């Protein structure tokens, strides 16, 4: 339940409790006495009920019959307790807790450095943050930006930092200390928002890696122009996984094993070490070398360029996970 819905529900409950008390007093109007003029009107009943529910009353209107006194004892008094609990709960949720969270985030923001920002905590952002934690990244090194308070509460429960707001705005990214971030994962619900966030993050944190989820292929060029370092199209990727499953019953399982921390093996990208210069990609002993990147071009392990590694090359290899 969002904060707005929770507040609305409390208001409805408060009005309902007061209405029950007013109705009971209306039914037993003769059991009340107005010490000012002796007449108890509807306005007097509303006044008496609200005063009695919120305080102990002023004594100007009093219950005199046994029925009115029993109603105030066993109905109005519990209602008064519930009303105060609602007031206290609302004060905690909207004042004390928010003040505490602002203080906590203020301290966290001062300590943030080399962290990862997840812009959008929907289905894609939730899984991205979960995978980061499975990779061994501490929740305290992840900051989630979203407009939905319920999603942010879920992230807070896992120990992640949160910022409520629109990640397309400079102030929101500044609140997440984007200028000191190591990476920004951008996965809002709309491609145009993703492009704008990427553009803003590039300007504010040019050294951070920007990974952008784009759902429409035609928008991928826009994301690249906006500074995306890596583009992931969840729609087309899912389609390729489905098609790949037709090649064999274990192909999709193996691919999932490769890209998640839960598997027995994983893909790893790194720079070629000085001790490996001159070796073949096949001879790299830290894992199974799959691909070589040199000057922006990709070469497979069987290509001629992969037979001699050079300084500045990057390689992608399969390595076992820690549990193996």
PANU-254659 format. One record per residue (C-alpha): residue number from 1; x, y, z; residue in three letters. Coordinates in steps of 0.05 Angstrom, whole numbers. Example, Ala and Ser with C-alpha at 12.3 -4.5 7.8 and 13.67 -1.06 7.14 Angstrom:
BEGIN
mikol n:1, X:246, Y:-90, Z:156, res:ALA
mikol n:2, X:273, Y:-21, Z:143, res:SER
This chain:
BEGIN
mikol n:1, X:0, Y:0, Z:0, res:UNK
mikol n:2, X:28, Y:68, Z:-20, res:UNK
mikol n:3, X:35, Y:124, Z:31, res:UNK
mikol n:4, X:-22, Y:162, Z:-1, res:UNK
mikol n:5, X:-68, Y:102, Z:0, res:UNK
mikol n:6, X:-49, Y:87, Z:73, res:UNK
mikol n:7, X:-65, Y:159, Z:92, res:UNK
mikol n:8, X:-132, Y:157, Z:56, res:UNK
mikol n:9, X:-150, Y:91, Z:89, res:UNK
mikol n:10, X:-136, Y:121, Z:158, res:UNK
mikol n:11, X:-179, Y:181, Z:143, res:UNK
mikol n:12, X:-237, Y:136, Z:122, res:UNK
mikol n:13, X:-229, Y:94, Z:185, res:UNK
mikol n:14, X:-228, Y:156, Z:229, res:UNK
mikol n:15, X:-291, Y:184, Z:197, res:UNK
mikol n:16, X:-326, Y:117, Z:204, res:UNK
mikol n:17, X:-309, Y:111, Z:278, res:UNK
mikol n:18, X:-334, Y:182, Z:292, res:UNK
mikol n:19, X:-397, Y:169, Z:252, res:UNK
mikol n:20, X:-412, Y:107, Z:294, res:UNK
mikol n:21, X:-406, Y:148, Z:357, res:UNK
mikol n:22, X:-450, Y:203, Z:329, res:UNK
mikol n:23, X:-503, Y:153, Z:308, res:UNK
mikol n:24, X:-504, Y:121, Z:376, res:UNK
mikol n:25, X:-514, Y:189, Z:410, res:UNK
mikol n:26, X:-569, Y:208, Z:361, res:UNK
mikol n:27, X:-607, Y:144, Z:376, res:UNK
mikol n:28, X:-601, Y:156, Z:451, res:UNK
mikol n:29, X:-608, Y:232, Z:449, res:UNK
mikol n:30, X:-653, Y:232, Z:510, res:UNK
mikol n:31, X:-596, Y:203, Z:551, res:UNK
mikol n:32, X:-555, Y:268, Z:542, res:UNK
mikol n:33, X:-564, Y:333, Z:579, res:UNK
mikol n:34, X:-541, Y:402, Z:557, res:UNK
mikol n:35, X:-524, Y:440, Z:620, res:UNK
mikol n:36, X:-528, Y:507, Z:582, res:UNK
mikol n:37, X:-599, Y:508, Z:554, res:UNK
mikol n:38, X:-627, Y:439, Z:569, res:UNK
mikol n:39, X:-637, Y:423, Z:495, res:UNK
mikol n:40, X:-594, Y:373, Z:456, res:UNK
mikol n:41, X:-593, Y:388, Z:382, res:UNK
mikol n:42, X:-559, Y:351, Z:325, res:UNK
mikol n:43, X:-503, Y:402, Z:327, res:UNK
mikol n:44, X:-496, Y:391, Z:402, res:UNK
mikol n:45, X:-490, Y:316, Z:389, res:UNK
mikol n:46, X:-436, Y:325, Z:336, res:UNK
mikol n:47, X:-399, Y:373, Z:382, res:UNK
mikol n:48, X:-405, Y:327, Z:442, res:UNK
mikol n:49, X:-383, Y:266, Z:403, res:UNK
mikol n:50, X:-321, Y:298, Z:372, res:UNK
mikol n:51, X:-300, Y:329, Z:438, res:UNK
mikol n:52, X:-311, Y:263, Z:475, res:UNK
mikol n:53, X:-274, Y:222, Z:422, res:UNK
mikol n:54, X:-213, Y:269, Z:420, res:UNK
mikol n:55, X:-211, Y:290, Z:494, res:UNK
mikol n:56, X:-247, Y:273, Z:559, res:UNK
mikol n:57, X:-300, Y:327, Z:547, res:UNK
mikol n:58, X:-315, Y:394, Z:579, res:UNK
mikol n:59, X:-376, Y:376, Z:620, res:UNK
mikol n:60, X:-424, Y:423, Z:585, res:UNK
mikol n:61, X:-460, Y:363, Z:555, res:UNK
mikol n:62, X:-463, Y:300, Z:597, res:UNK
mikol n:63, X:-493, Y:230, Z:592, res:UNK
mikol n:64, X:-546, Y:222, Z:646, res:UNK
mikol n:65, X:-582, Y:157, Z:629, res:UNK
mikol n:66, X:-553, Y:88, Z:642, res:UNK
mikol n:67, X:-556, Y:71, Z:568, res:UNK
mikol n:68, X:-517, Y:135, Z:548, res:UNK
mikol n:69, X:-465, Y:122, Z:602, res:UNK
mikol n:70, X:-455, Y:49, Z:580, res:UNK
mikol n:71, X:-450, Y:71, Z:507, res:UNK
mikol n:72, X:-396, Y:121, Z:525, res:UNK
mikol n:73, X:-360, Y:69, Z:568, res:UNK
mikol n:74, X:-360, Y:9, Z:521, res:UNK
mikol n:75, X:-364, Y:43, Z:452, res:UNK
mikol n:76, X:-339, Y:114, Z:454, res:UNK
mikol n:77, X:-279, Y:100, Z:499, res:UNK
mikol n:78, X:-252, Y:44, Z:454, res:UNK
mikol n:79, X:-264, Y:90, Z:394, res:UNK
mikol n:80, X:-224, Y:145, Z:430, res:UNK
mikol n:81, X:-166, Y:96, Z:439, res:UNK
mikol n:82, X:-169, Y:75, Z:365, res:UNK
mikol n:83, X:-171, Y:147, Z:343, res:UNK
mikol n:84, X:-108, Y:164, Z:383, res:UNK
mikol n:85, X:-74, Y:102, Z:356, res:UNK
mikol n:86, X:-90, Y:126, Z:286, res:UNK
mikol n:87, X:-62, Y:195, Z:302, res:UNK
mikol n:88, X:1, Y:166, Z:332, res:UNK
mikol n:89, X:11, Y:118, Z:274, res:UNK
mikol n:90, X:2, Y:173, Z:224, res:UNK
mikol n:91, X:50, Y:218, Z:261, res:UNK
mikol n:92, X:102, Y:162, Z:261, res:UNK
mikol n:93, X:93, Y:144, Z:188, res:UNK
mikol n:94, X:91, Y:214, Z:159, res:UNK
mikol n:95, X:134, Y:253, Z:208, res:UNK
mikol n:96, X:180, Y:212, Z:252, res:UNK
mikol n:97, X:196, Y:156, Z:204, res:UNK
mikol n:98, X:206, Y:202, Z:145, res:UNK
mikol n:99, X:251, Y:247, Z:188, res:UNK
mikol n:100, X:291, Y:186, Z:209, res:UNK
mikol n:101, X:297, Y:162, Z:137, res:UNK
mikol n:102, X:320, Y:232, Z:114, res:UNK
mikol n:103, X:373, Y:231, Z:169, res:UNK
mikol n:104, X:394, Y:160, Z:152, res:UNK
mikol n:105, X:399, Y:176, Z:78, res:UNK
mikol n:106, X:437, Y:239, Z:93, res:UNK
mikol n:107, X:490, Y:199, Z:130, res:UNK
mikol n:108, X:490, Y:146, Z:76, res:UNK
mikol n:109, X:498, Y:197, Z:20, res:UNK
mikol n:110, X:560, Y:226, Z:53, res:UNK
mikol n:111, X:591, Y:157, Z:56, res:UNK
mikol n:112, X:570, Y:136, Z:-14, res:UNK
mikol n:113, X:627, Y:124, Z:-63, res:UNK
mikol n:114, X:635, Y:73, Z:-118, res:UNK
mikol n:115, X:563, Y:52, Z:-109, res:UNK
mikol n:116, X:511, Y:29, Z:-160, res:UNK
mikol n:117, X:447, Y:68, Z:-173, res:UNK
mikol n:118, X:385, Y:31, Z:-198, res:UNK
mikol n:119, X:336, Y:80, Z:-231, res:UNK
mikol n:120, X:269, Y:46, Z:-230, res:UNK
mikol n:121, X:251, Y:-10, Z:-182, res:UNK
mikol n:122, X:199, Y:-47, Z:-222, res:UNK
mikol n:123, X:206, Y:-119, Z:-244, res:UNK
mikol n:124, X:271, Y:-107, Z:-283, res:UNK
mikol n:125, X:303, Y:-62, Z:-230, res:UNK
mikol n:126, X:284, Y:-109, Z:-174, res:UNK
mikol n:127, X:318, Y:-168, Z:-209, res:UNK
mikol n:128, X:379, Y:-125, Z:-227, res:UNK
mikol n:129, X:388, Y:-105, Z:-154, res:UNK
mikol n:130, X:378, Y:-177, Z:-131, res:UNK
mikol n:131, X:430, Y:-202, Z:-180, res:UNK
mikol n:132, X:479, Y:-149, Z:-156, res:UNK
mikol n:133, X:471, Y:-174, Z:-85, res:UNK
mikol n:134, X:480, Y:-246, Z:-108, res:UNK
mikol n:135, X:545, Y:-224, Z:-140, res:UNK
mikol n:136, X:568, Y:-202, Z:-71, res:UNK
mikol n:137, X:554, Y:-128, Z:-74, res:UNK
mikol n:138, X:530, Y:-102, Z:-6, res:UNK
mikol n:139, X:460, Y:-73, Z:-4, res:UNK
mikol n:140, X:489, Y:-10, Z:27, res:UNK
mikol n:141, X:527, Y:1, Z:-39, res:UNK
mikol n:142, X:462, Y:2, Z:-79, res:UNK
mikol n:143, X:416, Y:62, Z:-83, res:UNK
mikol n:144, X:347, Y:55, Z:-113, res:UNK
mikol n:145, X:310, Y:114, Z:-144, res:UNK
mikol n:146, X:235, Y:108, Z:-155, res:UNK
mikol n:147, X:170, Y:147, Z:-148, res:UNK
mikol n:148, X:132, Y:90, Z:-115, res:UNK
mikol n:149, X:138, Y:91, Z:-39, res:UNK
mikol n:150, X:118, Y:17, Z:-33, res:UNK
mikol n:151, X:174, Y:-4, Z:-79, res:UNK
mikol n:152, X:223, Y:39, Z:-40, res:UNK
mikol n:153, X:200, Y:7, Z:25, res:UNK
mikol n:154, X:215, Y:-61, Z:-5, res:UNK
mikol n:155, X:285, Y:-37, Z:-23, res:UNK
mikol n:156, X:296, Y:-8, Z:46, res:UNK
mikol n:157, X:276, Y:-74, Z:78, res:UNK
mikol n:158, X:334, Y:-106, Z:41, res:UNK
mikol n:159, X:382, Y:-54, Z:67, res:UNK
mikol n:160, X:389, Y:-12, Z:3, res:UNK
mikol n:161, X:390, Y:63, Z:2, res:UNK
mikol n:162, X:331, Y:97, Z:-29, res:UNK
mikol n:163, X:313, Y:164, Z:-61, res:UNK
mikol n:164, X:241, Y:180, Z:-77, res:UNK
mikol n:165, X:235, Y:221, Z:-141, res:UNK
mikol n:166, X:241, Y:225, Z:-216, res:UNK
mikol n:167, X:311, Y:203, Z:-238, res:UNK
mikol n:168, X:307, Y:250, Z:-298, res:UNK
mikol n:169, X:315, Y:308, Z:-251, res:UNK
mikol n:170, X:384, Y:333, Z:-231, res:UNK
mikol n:171, X:367, Y:341, Z:-157, res:UNK
mikol n:172, X:344, Y:269, Z:-151, res:UNK
mikol n:173, X:408, Y:242, Z:-181, res:UNK
mikol n:174, X:448, Y:289, Z:-137, res:UNK
mikol n:175, X:412, Y:261, Z:-76, res:UNK
mikol n:176, X:436, Y:192, Z:-97, res:UNK
mikol n:177, X:508, Y:219, Z:-102, res:UNK
mikol n:178, X:512, Y:202, Z:-176, res:UNK
mikol n:179, X:576, Y:241, Z:-184, res:UNK
mikol n:180, X:611, Y:189, Z:-140, res:UNK
mikol n:181, X:575, Y:128, Z:-168, res:UNK
mikol n:182, X:611, Y:71, Z:-203, res:UNK
mikol n:183, X:551, Y:51, Z:-246, res:UNK
mikol n:184, X:480, Y:72, Z:-262, res:UNK
mikol n:185, X:429, Y:19, Z:-282, res:UNK
mikol n:186, X:372, Y:54, Z:-318, res:UNK
mikol n:187, X:307, Y:14, Z:-324, res:UNK
mikol n:188, X:245, Y:58, Z:-318, res:UNK
mikol n:189, X:179, Y:38, Z:-349, res:UNK
mikol n:190, X:187, Y:83, Z:-410, res:UNK
mikol n:191, X:242, Y:87, Z:-462, res:UNK
mikol n:192, X:239, Y:163, Z:-467, res:UNK
mikol n:193, X:252, Y:168, Z:-392, res:UNK
mikol n:194, X:310, Y:119, Z:-399, res:UNK
mikol n:195, X:342, Y:162, Z:-453, res:UNK
mikol n:196, X:334, Y:226, Z:-412, res:UNK
mikol n:197, X:362, Y:193, Z:-349, res:UNK
mikol n:198, X:422, Y:168, Z:-389, res:UNK
mikol n:199, X:434, Y:237, Z:-417, res:UNK
mikol n:200, X:429, Y:269, Z:-348, res:UNK
mikol n:201, X:474, Y:217, Z:-316, res:UNK
mikol n:202, X:526, Y:225, Z:-371, res:UNK
mikol n:203, X:530, Y:300, Z:-358, res:UNK
mikol n:204, X:532, Y:294, Z:-282, res:UNK
mikol n:205, X:576, Y:231, Z:-276, res:UNK
mikol n:206, X:615, Y:221, Z:-341, res:UNK
mikol n:207, X:659, Y:168, Z:-308, res:UNK
mikol n:208, X:602, Y:123, Z:-286, res:UNK
mikol n:209, X:582, Y:63, Z:-329, res:UNK
mikol n:210, X:511, Y:71, Z:-355, res:UNK
mikol n:211, X:471, Y:8, Z:-369, res:UNK
mikol n:212, X:404, Y:23, Z:-401, res:UNK
mikol n:213, X:343, Y:-21, Z:-411, res:UNK
mikol n:214, X:308, Y:-4, Z:-477, res:UNK
mikol n:215, X:246, Y:-41, Z:-498, res:UNK
mikol n:216, X:238, Y:-15, Z:-569, res:UNK
mikol n:217, X:294, Y:-30, Z:-617, res:UNK
mikol n:218, X:285, Y:36, Z:-653, res:UNK
mikol n:219, X:302, Y:73, Z:-589, res:UNK
mikol n:220, X:369, Y:39, Z:-580, res:UNK
mikol n:221, X:404, Y:90, Z:-625, res:UNK
mikol n:222, X:375, Y:146, Z:-583, res:UNK
mikol n:223, X:401, Y:113, Z:-520, res:UNK
mikol n:224, X:471, Y:107, Z:-550, res:UNK
mikol n:225, X:469, Y:181, Z:-569, res:UNK
mikol n:226, X:448, Y:197, Z:-498, res:UNK
mikol n:227, X:510, Y:165, Z:-470, res:UNK
mikol n:228, X:490, Y:93, Z:-456, res:UNK
mikol n:229, X:552, Y:48, Z:-449, res:UNK
mikol n:230, X:511, Y:-16, Z:-452, res:UNK
mikol n:231, X:441, Y:-27, Z:-478, res:UNK
mikol n:232, X:399, Y:-86, Z:-457, res:UNK
mikol n:233, X:333, Y:-99, Z:-493, res:UNK
mikol n:234, X:294, Y:-145, Z:-446, res:UNK
mikol n:235, X:240, Y:-157, Z:-498, res:UNK
mikol n:236, X:287, Y:-180, Z:-554, res:UNK
mikol n:237, X:331, Y:-217, Z:-504, res:UNK
mikol n:238, X:272, Y:-258, Z:-479, res:UNK
mikol n:239, X:253, Y:-273, Z:-551, res:UNK
mikol n:240, X:323, Y:-298, Z:-566, res:UNK
mikol n:241, X:323, Y:-342, Z:-504, res:UNK
mikol n:242, X:257, Y:-372, Z:-526, res:UNK
mikol n:243, X:283, Y:-385, Z:-596, res:UNK
mikol n:244, X:348, Y:-413, Z:-568, res:UNK
mikol n:245, X:309, Y:-464, Z:-528, res:UNK
mikol n:246, X:290, Y:-497, Z:-594, res:UNK
mikol n:247, X:362, Y:-515, Z:-608, res:UNK
mikol n:248, X:363, Y:-563, Z:-550, res:UNK
mikol n:249, X:329, Y:-575, Z:-483, res:UNK
mikol n:250, X:389, Y:-550, Z:-442, res:UNK
mikol n:251, X:411, Y:-489, Z:-483, res:UNK
mikol n:252, X:368, Y:-439, Z:-445, res:UNK
mikol n:253, X:387, Y:-470, Z:-378, res:UNK
mikol n:254, X:461, Y:-463, Z:-396, res:UNK
mikol n:255, X:452, Y:-391, Z:-418, res:UNK
mikol n:256, X:417, Y:-374, Z:-353, res:UNK
mikol n:257, X:474, Y:-409, Z:-316, res:UNK
mikol n:258, X:524, Y:-363, Z:-351, res:UNK
mikol n:259, X:491, Y:-297, Z:-337, res:UNK
mikol n:260, X:469, Y:-307, Z:-265, res:UNK
mikol n:261, X:508, Y:-312, Z:-200, res:UNK
mikol n:262, X:467, Y:-372, Z:-180, res:UNK
mikol n:263, X:498, Y:-417, Z:-232, res:UNK
mikol n:264, X:561, Y:-460, Z:-228, res:UNK
mikol n:265, X:596, Y:-418, Z:-281, res:UNK
mikol n:266, X:594, Y:-345, Z:-302, res:UNK
mikol n:267, X:619, Y:-298, Z:-355, res:UNK
mikol n:268, X:675, Y:-251, Z:-335, res:UNK
mikol n:269, X:705, Y:-192, Z:-373, res:UNK
mikol n:270, X:774, Y:-166, Z:-356, res:UNK
mikol n:271, X:837, Y:-133, Z:-383, res:UNK
mikol n:272, X:894, Y:-176, Z:-409, res:UNK
mikol n:273, X:948, Y:-180, Z:-356, res:UNK
mikol n:274, X:1021, Y:-165, Z:-372, res:UNK
mikol n:275, X:1040, Y:-237, Z:-360, res:UNK
mikol n:276, X:991, Y:-259, Z:-414, res:UNK
mikol n:277, X:1015, Y:-213, Z:-469, res:UNK
mikol n:278, X:1039, Y:-256, Z:-527, res:UNK
mikol n:279, X:997, Y:-317, Z:-507, res:UNK
mikol n:280, X:938, Y:-343, Z:-545, res:UNK
mikol n:281, X:867, Y:-332, Z:-520, res:UNK
mikol n:282, X:861, Y:-408, Z:-516, res:UNK
mikol n:283, X:921, Y:-411, Z:-469, res:UNK
mikol n:284, X:893, Y:-364, Z:-416, res:UNK
mikol n:285, X:893, Y:-406, Z:-353, res:UNK
mikol n:286, X:844, Y:-367, Z:-309, res:UNK
mikol n:287, X:784, Y:-393, Z:-348, res:UNK
mikol n:288, X:759, Y:-412, Z:-416, res:UNK
mikol n:289, X:773, Y:-353, Z:-463, res:UNK
mikol n:290, X:714, Y:-340, Z:-510, res:UNK
mikol n:291, X:724, Y:-272, Z:-542, res:UNK
mikol n:292, X:776, Y:-219, Z:-551, res:UNK
mikol n:293, X:762, Y:-144, Z:-557, res:UNK
mikol n:294, X:815, Y:-101, Z:-590, res:UNK
mikol n:295, X:805, Y:-29, Z:-614, res:UNK
mikol n:296, X:729, Y:-37, Z:-609, res:UNK
mikol n:297, X:728, Y:-100, Z:-652, res:UNK
mikol n:298, X:709, Y:-169, Z:-628, res:UNK
mikol n:299, X:747, Y:-233, Z:-646, res:UNK
mikol n:300, X:729, Y:-305, Z:-630, res:UNK
mikol n:301, X:779, Y:-353, Z:-600, res:UNK
mikol n:302, X:791, Y:-385, Z:-668, res:UNK
mikol n:303, X:806, Y:-319, Z:-704, res:UNK
mikol n:304, X:878, Y:-304, Z:-723, res:UNK
mikol n:305, X:879, Y:-241, Z:-679, res:UNK
mikol n:306, X:864, Y:-283, Z:-617, res:UNK
mikol n:307, X:928, Y:-323, Z:-625, res:UNK
mikol n:308, X:971, Y:-266, Z:-597, res:UNK
mikol n:309, X:944, Y:-224, Z:-539, res:UNK
mikol n:310, X:967, Y:-152, Z:-535, res:UNK
mikol n:311, X:969, Y:-100, Z:-479, res:UNK
mikol n:312, X:903, Y:-63, Z:-476, res:UNK
mikol n:313, X:861, Y:-122, Z:-500, res:UNK
mikol n:314, X:799, Y:-143, Z:-463, res:UNK
mikol n:315, X:777, Y:-215, Z:-459, res:UNK
mikol n:316, X:712, Y:-249, Z:-441, res:UNK
mikol n:317, X:720, Y:-317, Z:-408, res:UNK
mikol n:318, X:679, Y:-369, Z:-371, res:UNK
mikol n:319, X:702, Y:-379, Z:-299, res:UNK
mikol n:320, X:673, Y:-422, Z:-243, res:UNK
mikol n:321, X:634, Y:-389, Z:-188, res:UNK
mikol n:322, X:663, Y:-385, Z:-119, res:UNK
mikol n:323, X:624, Y:-445, Z:-93, res:UNK
mikol n:324, X:658, Y:-490, Z:-144, res:UNK
